[in-house]
């Protein structure tokens, strides 16, 4: 496989990983909101006392924020790395001639 083809394959794979990680970040956020909702319902039904409910809701919120933003940020970082690699490969490889005679 040519170096240009390998770089193009790596960039494409990095973009796929970027999309997956960003979707994972949003999924974690949604799952956390569902968890907060469940704990709020359990608190409303009286299955949890105030101290338990507040600690579970806050813990779920904090874990969700940290996990979701980490996954989302990682995906964004992978995407930026792919862009840098593509730009570096484009500037390093010789550009095809446009047909002009020198």
N, C-alpha and C positions, 0 to 999 in steps of 0.2 A: 504494500500500500504506500502511495506517495505521501510525503510529509504534509502537503497541502490537504490531501484527502483525510488524513488522520486528524489534522487540526480542525477541519470542517466537521468531522464526526464528533470530536470532543466538544466543540461549541454547540452542536445540535443536542448532544446528550446533556450538557450543562443547562441548556434552555428547558429541556424536559424536566430536569431535576428542580430547576427554579420554579416552574409551574406547580409541580407536586408539593414542594415545600411551602409555597404561598397558600395553596389550597389546604394543606395540613394546618397551617397557622389559623386560617379562618375556621376550619372544622373544630379545632380545639376551643376557639372562642365560643362557637355555638354550643358545643358540648358543655362548656363551663356555665353558660347562661341557663341551659336546661338543668344542670345540677343545682344552681342557685334557686331556680324555680321549684324544684322538687323539695329542697330544704325549707323554702318558704311555705310551701303547702303543708309539709309535715309539722312545721312550727304552728301554722294556723289551725291544724287539726288537734294540736295539743300533744303530739307524740314527742316533741322536743321542747325542753324548757328554753327560756330566752338565752341563757348563757351558751348552751349547746348550739342553738340555731345560729346565733351571731358568730360564734367561732367557726362553725362549718361554712357559713355563707362567706365570711371574710377569707377563710382559708381557700375555699374554692375560687373566689375572685382573684386572689393573689396568684395562686398556682396557674390559673387560666391565663392571666395577663402575662406572667413570666414565660410560660410554655408557648403560648400562641405567638407572642412577639419574637421569641427566640427562633421558632420555626420560620416565621414570615421573614425576619431579618436574615436568616441563613439563606433562604431562597433568593432574596434580593442580592445578597453578597455573591452567590454563585452566578447569578445573571450578570452582575457587574464584571466578575472575573471572565465570563465568557465574552463579553463585549471587549474587554481589554485584550484578551487573547486574539480575537478576530482582528482587531485594529493592528496589533503588533504583527500578526501574520501577514496582513494585507500590505503593511509598509515594508516588511522585510523581504517579501517575495517579489521577484521582478514582475513588473506590470507588462501585459501583452502590448505590443506595438500597435498603433492605430492605423498602420498601413502607410504612414508617411515615410518618404525616402530621406535619408540623411546624407 
